[in-house]
Amino acid sequence: MKIFVSSRNKEEKYFSKEAIVKGLAEDGGLFTPLDINEKKIEIEKFLDSSYQEIAYEILSYFFDDFSGEELKKCIHSAYDNNFSTSDIVPISKIGDSFMLELYHGPTAAFKDIALTILPHLLKAAYQKQDKKVYILTATSGDTGKAALEGFKNVEDTFITVFYPTKGVSLIQEKQMKTTSGNNVEVISVNGNFDDCQKLVKTCYEKISTNKVQLSSANSINIGRLVPQIVYYFKAYIDLLKKEEIKLNEKVNFVVPTGNFGNILAAYFAKILGCPINKLVCASNENNILTDFINTGIYDRNRKFHTTISPSMDILISSNLERLLFILSDYDDKKTATYMRDLAEKGRYVVDKNLLKKIQENFISFYCSEEDCMKTIKQAYEEDGRFIDPHTAVAYYASKQYKDFCKNIILSTASPYKFCNNVLNSLCGYKKENEFDAMRDLERISGEKIPTNLKDIENMPNLHNKTIDIKDGIKTVLERIECLK
């Protein structure tokens, strides 16, 4: 069976069910599959496959302690009725590139694709245990609502989402605050996303309880990361079917990246045999990943920028740890040293051999706020495409990087989730009420507002709690004591 180990201690070994339930290793490391390069998928076997069938092939390789029946139930529960298109992730043209549309799920963001299936995987993995599951999740905007929707009213499961008080769009915040469900809690934190993420990890390290099993819906959870591999294969197959590429012709994926989870899933797809040439890491003004990929120096001792692409406003990219672990030939001691240096000094420097391996697969560009706004406007006026700021960051990077391969840009959210910033980019003004901005954009673009965003305007806010970061652990402990 597939073995999962901590990136900081590979003697700590688990099968996938336990890794999914735990979420984070006890030493703070991330569960990572060993020997992922032992399998190569022949891409032509997917030519007549549905999204669900591709998902089964990939998930059954990584999660082989689930029965086939369990996995099929999880996959069909997630993907048969929760998306506005049967394609799940349609691909379309934008300029001389292609755009993979990942925003057709229940919360209009790419996080839906993994977070519609994670609750089912978690429930199947944990069904014989006697503890309740308590999900702790940090969000820079989109993960929060997608996780809340996925886990609300799931029996014997509870979830708390932490988000930064400043740094999510008003639409993202309204989505979270209006979430109903007898097991959900939403808390804003006076800080940034990195503070929220650190709080979640600290809770794992410092809270010891027999009352609940702590777990996570962030991409630190391998059950959240693996389902994202699927849409890279699906995108490639769709281009084959459209006769835009030939079999085994390589492509580039351009990924707007903050926490490094989405682009790491692309790297897994490449290892498994998806014909990928380069993975283009697209950063906003928080360009820590661009600097790292170019220099091998990861340094979070820098100014934190609150940008119009808030889901990428991150200075500690958690999933990068998994890449370092894999590319260093599973050197857990080296990886642990890098992470210790990051915690204690705020920086680490990888060796030349490891940097070479990174640069063989990844290239990175960053996009300024001004260029992001210009790209939104250009995409609309020149290409007839209506895109959000995160997609704009990727589109800008795609324009910077051209080689012999076609570029596929990941479009990670509906522009209506960031309506004032998109409106300002297109027309030079904002609205006091973001829903008025939403209506203006609908009038200008001719594209209908997604129902799941339109309907929240008149919903009551059900969650209004704000805390300081120092009170986070106390808040979690108090909720654990109240769980029945």
N, C-alpha and C positions, 0 to 999 in steps of 0.2 A: 504493500500500500504506500501511497505517497506520504512522505515524512515532512513535517513542518518543524523548523527549529527557530529559536530566537536568534536574531541577528547579532546579539551580544554574547550568546552562550549556546553553541550548537550542540552541547550535550543535553540541552533541554528539548526533548523530542516529543511530538504529538502527531496524531492523525488530524484530518481536517475538521472533524466535528468539534473536537475539543479546542482547536485553535480558533474556530469561529466563535464559540461560546466565550472563551477567555478574552478575545479581542486583542489584548496586549499581553506580552510575556511578563512574568513577575519581575524580571530584571530591567524592565522598561524597553526591551528590544521588541522588534516587530517580527511576527511569525512569517517565515519565508520558506517556500518549498525547495527542497533539495533536488538536484539533478533535473532541472526543468528542460535542459537541452537534450534529454534522452529521447524525446518524441518529436517527430516532424510530421506535420499534417500536410497531406497532398491537397493542394488548394482545389483541384478539380473535383474532389469528392463533394464539395459544397455547392456545385453549380446549380443543382436543382433543390437545394435545401432552403427551408424557411428559417426565419430568425430563431425560432424555438429549437429547430433541429441542430443548427450550428451551436447554440447555447448548450444543448445536451452533450454534444461531442466534446466541447472544451471543459465544461464543468465536471463531466464524468472522469476526465483525466486528472484534474486537480483534487476533486472531492470524491475519491474512489471508495471511501468508507460509507458513503450514502448508497442506498440501493438505487437501482435504475428507476424503480417506481417512485421513490421519494424525490429524486431529482426531477423527474417528469412532472410530478405534481407541483413542485416549487416553480418550475419554469412556466407551466401553463397558467398557474395562478397569477404569476407576475405579468405575463406578456399577452395573454389572450384578449383581455378586455380593458386594460388600463391606459391604452394609448390611442390617440386620435387617428392613427394610420396603421394599417396592418403591416406596413414595412418596418414599423418601430423607429427606424433611423434612415429615412430617405436621403438620397444623395442628389445634389443638383449643381448646376453651373454657377460660378461667380467669376466674372472676368475670364482669364485664361486658366483658372484653377477650378477646383470642385469644392463643394461645401457639404459636409456631413451634418445633417440636421438632427441634433440630439435633444430637442426641446419639445417633443410632442407628447410628453407624459403628463401626469396629473398636476405637477407644479411648474411646468414649462421650463425645466432645466435638466441638464444632462445627468444630474444626480439621481433622477427618477429611475434611470435604467438599472442601476445597481440596487437602489433602495426600495424598489418594488419587490425584489426577490429576496433581499437579506432577511426580512422578518420570517419568511417561509423556511429559509435555510436554518435560521436560528431555532425556530420552533421544532423542526425535524431533528436537529442536532441535540436538543435539550429535553426532548419529550419524556424521557425516563428519569429525570432528576426531580428532586423534591424542593429545591430552592426556587424562589422567584428570580427573574432576570431584571436587572436594573441597567438600562442603557444610558451612558453618559456621552454626550455629543457636543463638540464645539463646532460652530459654524461661522463662516465669513459671509453667509447669506443664503445660499441655495441648499446646502446639505440639511440645514435645520428643518425647513418645511418638508423636504422630501422624506426625511427620517420620521418626522411627526406623522405624516400621512401614512407611511408604511407601517408604523408600529402602534398607531392609535387603536385602542380597544382590543389589542391582542392579549389573550388570556395569560395571566401570571407574568406579564411583562410590563415594565414601567420605563418611562423615558424622561430625561431632563435635557433640554437643549440650552446651551450657553451661547450668547452672541454679543459682539461688542456694541456698546451703546451708540457709538459713532462709527460708521464704517459699513453699514448695510443700507440698501436703498429703502425708501419708505414703503414701497410695494413689498419688498422682501420681508420687512418687519411686520407689515399688516398681515401678510400671509401667515406668519408664525403666530402672531398674537390672537388671531381669530380661530385657531385650531381647536376643535372640540375633541372630546374623548375623555374617558374616565381615568386614564393612566398617563396623561401627558402634562408636562410642566415646561414653561418657557421663561428664561431669566436673562435679562440684559446685564452685562458686566461693564463696569467703568474701566475700560481698557481697550486693547485691540485684539485681533484674532489670535495672535501668538499667546497673549495672556490667557485667553479662553482655552486654547489647546494645552497650554502648560497646566492649567487647573485640572483638566480631565486626566492628564498623565499623572499628576501629583496625587489625585484621588486613588488611582490604581496602586500607587506606591505606598501610600500612608494609611489607607482605610482597610482594615482587616475585619471581616464580619462573616458570620456563618448564616446570617439571615437572608442575604441575597447573593447572587452571582453578578458581579460587575461585568459589563461588556460595552462595546462601542459600535456606533454606526458610522464613524469616520473611516476614511480609507486606510487608517492604521489596521483596521480589521480586514483580514485576508478574504473574508466572505463578501466584503464590499468591493475589493479590488478585482478579483478574478472575473466577475460578470462583465466588467468593462472591456475585457479582452475581446469579447464576442463582436462588438460593433466594428472593430478594425477588419476582421475577416469579412463581415457583411458588406462593408464599404468596398473592399477589393472585389468581391464577387459581383456587386452591382455594376461596377465600372466594366468588368468583363462582359457582363450581359448587355451593357449599352454599347459594347464594341469600342470603348474609349481606350482600352489597353488590351494587350495580348497576354495570353497565359504565361505567368511567371515574369512578366515585365514588372520591374520594380517601381514603387511609388514613394513619395515622401508624405508624411503626416505632419501637419503644422498644428501644434497644440497650445492653446493659451493655458499657462501653467502657474500655479501658486504653490500648492502642497505636493506637487510632483506625482500624484497618484494616477491621473489620467494618462500622462505620458509614460509612466512606468508600465501601465497595462499595455500600451503600444509596444514597448520593448519586449514584454512577454510574448505578444503576438508575433513579433519578429523572430524570437527564439523558436517559437513553435512552427515557423515556416511561412508566415505571411510575407510575401515578397516586398519588403520595405528596404529602401536605401538609407535615407536619413530621417531622423526624428528631430523636428525643428521645435525647440522650446521657445515659446513666445512669452516674454515678460512685459509687465507694465513698468512704471517708474520705480517700483520696488524690484530692481533688476539684479537681485542677489544671485539668481540662478544663471543669468547671462554672464556675470562676472566669474562665477565658479566654473562654468563650462569652458570659458575662455582661458582661465588662469590656473585652475585647481585650488584656488583659495576661497574658502567659504567663510565669510565674515559678516556677521549680523550686527556688528558695531557700526551702525549707520543710521541715518535718519529714516524714520518710518513715514511713508507717504499714504495719505488717504486719497484715493483716486476715484475716477468715474467707473473703474472696473473693479469694484470692491471685493469680489470673490477671489481676487488674486493679490490682495493686500496682505502679504504674508512674508515674514523674514526667516521663519524656521520651517523648511520644507521637509516634513516628516518622512515621506516615502523615499526621499533620496537615500536614506539609510539602507533601505533594501537593495538599491542599486549598488552602493559601495560594497555591501556584503557579497553580492553575487559576483561582481567584477573583480573582487580581490580573491576570488576562488574560495569563497565562504570562510574568510579569515575573520572569525568572530572577535579575536583579541584586537586586531587592527581597527575593526569597526567600532568596538566599544571605546577604544582610545579616542577616535575621532569624535564620538558623541560626548565623551567626558570633556574633551577640550572645548567643544561647543558650549556645554553647560557651564564650565568654569571660566573660560576665557572669551567666549563668544565667537570663536573662530577655530578652524582647523585647516590644514594644508595636506592634500593627498600627494602621494609619491608620483613620480613621472610615469611609471608603468601603468598605474591606475588611471591617471589623467589621459594617457594615450588611448586606453580602452574606451573611456567615456567619449572622447572626441571622435573615435571611429564610428560611433553610433549617433551621437547627438551634436547639434549645432544650435546656437541660441542668438536671438536678437531681442532688443527691448524697444518699446514704443512709448514715447512721451505722451503726456496728456494732450498737447496740441496736435500731435500726429494722429492720436486716437480719434479725436473729434473730426479731423480732416478726412480720415479714412471712412468714418460713418457716412459723411456727406458724399464722398466720392463713390462709395459703394452704391448709394441710392441714385445719384445723378448720372453716373457713368455706366453702372452695371445693372441698374434697376433692382438692386437687392437692399432689403431693409434689415439691418443687423444691429446687434447689441454691442456695448463697448468691449466685452471680452472677445467676441468674434472679430471685432475690429482690430484688436491687438494681434490676433493671429493672421488676419488678412494683411496687415502691415508687414509682419514678419515674412509672409509668403512672397510679398513683392520684393523683399530684400534678398531672398534666396531663390535662385534659379539654377537648375542643373539639367541633366538629360532626362529627369523623371518628372512626372506630373505631380503637382501638389494637391493634397486633400486637406482642407482647413476644417477643423472641428468647430462647429457653431454650438456653443454650450448653453445658450439661454435665449428666450424670447426677448426681443427689444422692448416689449411692453413691461418687462420687469424693471427696466431702468429708463422709464419714459421721459423724465425731465432731462436727463443727460442726453438722450437721443434727440429729443426735441430741440434742445439747445444747440446740438451739433448740426442739425439740419436747418434750423430757422433762426438761431441766435437769441432765443428767449426761453424762459422757464415759466411754469405756472405755479402759483402758490399751492394749489391742490393738485397732487400728482395724478389724480383720476381725471381732472380736466386736461392735463397733459396727455394722458392716455387717449382721450377722445380726440384731441387735436391730431395726434399721430395717426389715428384710424382714418380721420378725414383726409389727411395729407397722403398717406401711403395707399389707402384703399384696402389694406389688409385688416381683417377683423380681429378685434381684441379676443384673446383666448377666454373662453367662458370661465375657466377656473381663476382667472385674474379679475375679470370684470365683476364677478359676483361678490368679491370680498369687500367692495366699497361700503356696503350698507350692513355688513356683519359687525356685531359688537366685539370689542377687544376683550378677550377672556383671560389674558395673562399680562400683568402690568408690574411685575416685580423687577427691581434693579438692585444689584449688590456691588460692593467693592470686591476686588479680587481676593483680599485677605479673608473675606467671609465665605469664600466658596466651599471649602471643606466642611465647615460648620453647617452650611445650607444643605449639602448632600447628606451629611450624617442625620440631620433633622428629618429629612424625607425618608431615609431608610427606617428610622424609628417609627414613622407613621404608616409604613406599608403594611398592609394586612394580607 
